[in-house]
Amino acid sequence: MRVKNLKESVNFYKNLFGFEIRKEDNSPNKLDAPSQIIGNDSIKLCLYEDQQVSPEGGIAHFGFHIENFDEIMDKCKELNVEVLYGGPVDFEKSRSVYIKDPTGYDIELSEIVGGGL
């Protein structure tokens, strides 16, 4: 995933989701950009710094199932994370909170895996 600011993005995912740095590579690579792999035992994100990246026209949003759903609004407020749509959105089988990461990607935080589909 290309991000505008690697350090800011790593801190965002680390502070909000508890992701850890799994691999750091500041040497030249195919994208000629610093990169880090962050995550936990269930998910990994490979972040490449690209200060010119724009999230428009690419991913509509991606989602994470979170176990601490009832606490997410407090955590977002504590970390000054922008919450979209005024707060949780109720669906037939689940609730979701939509946020933006530092690059501008929309992330869905879901109460039930896959929204209960």
Disulfide bonds with the S-S distance in Angstrom:
none
